[in-house]
Amino acid sequence: MNFASLTVTLLEDPTGGETGVDWYVSRAKACVAAAGKNRVPTPIQLVVTGDKARVFHANAKAGAKVFVNCGTLRHDLDSKTFSVISSQIEPVAENFKNFNECILSGRCIKDIDESDARHVRRTADGLIIVNQTLQVRTGDRQSDLFNLVAINGVQDKLPVAKLMAEYTRKGQGLTVWGRLSTREWKDQTTGEPRQSTQLTVNRMTLPPRPSKPKEEEIQPRSSMSEGVQPAPLWPSASDGGWGSTPKPMEFKTPEPVGDKEPF
C-alpha cells in the first residue's frame, strides 16, 4: 500500500514530453508546506501522468497550488529526493487546505535497540522519539526505504513511539499513517545547511499474531482388546429387558393397627 494525498506549491514551470503513444508525463519541482514547529517545507518532485498531464503542462506555472490525490510516494536513495506520482491532480485556491497525508505498507528493516540513541531518544521534557525504517516494494525485486519517526509524551493516550519501540522487529510487516516532515540544520564541520525528511507517524497497524495451534482432537477408539466381546447397551429379554414376560405384581393387605383401620 502506498498512498499520498498532498497539497503542493510549484517552484518552477513544468517540463515534460511524449513518452509513448497517447502517453504524456509532466514534471515540476514543488514543495509541501512545513509540518509542525521547527520544520521547513519538504522539497518534492511532482510527476503527473495520463490524460491530465498535457493540461497540467500547458497551464501550470511556478507559484501555483495543486492538490495531488492518491499519489504514489517514491524515495530515491542515491539523490535523497522524494517524488509523488499521480494522474489525479487539481489546481486549487491559495486558501485551500494543506493536505499532508501518507499511508505506507512494508517491512521493517531493523530491530529497535533502546540503548542506541539513533533508535530511541528521551528528552528532558518527557518526549520519547523512536526511529524505524520501512521498506516498501515498488516492483519486482525493487523497493524504496522511508525513515519513520514516532514522537509522543508520557501522558499521551496513544503512545505510538512506545508501541513502535516495543513491537516492531526486523522483517515484520507494518502499515503507517503519517505526514512528510523535514528538519534543517547546519553541518558542524562545513557550516553548510543540511536537511532530513522523515514520515512522522500518527498511527500504525501491526499484522495479526499467528494463531495458536489447535489442540489435538480426541479421536474415538474403534478397536478392542483381543478376546473381549462387546457388551450390549441394553439388557436382553433373558435379563428382563424388552420382550421378557413381566412378573405379576403382588399386593399385601396391610394389617390393622389397634382398633382403627388405616386410611
Secondary structure by P-SEA (a helix, b strand, c coil): cbbbbbbbbbccccccccccccbbbbbbbbccccccccccbbbbbbbbbccaaaaaaacccccbbbbbcbbbbbbbccccbbbbbbcbbbbbcccccbbbbbbbbbbbcccccccccccccccccbbbbbbbbbbbbcccccbbbbbbbbbbccccccaaaaaaaccccccbbbbbbbbbbbbbbcccccccbbbbbbbccccccccccccccccccbbbbccccccbbbbbcccccccccccccccbbbbbccccccccccc
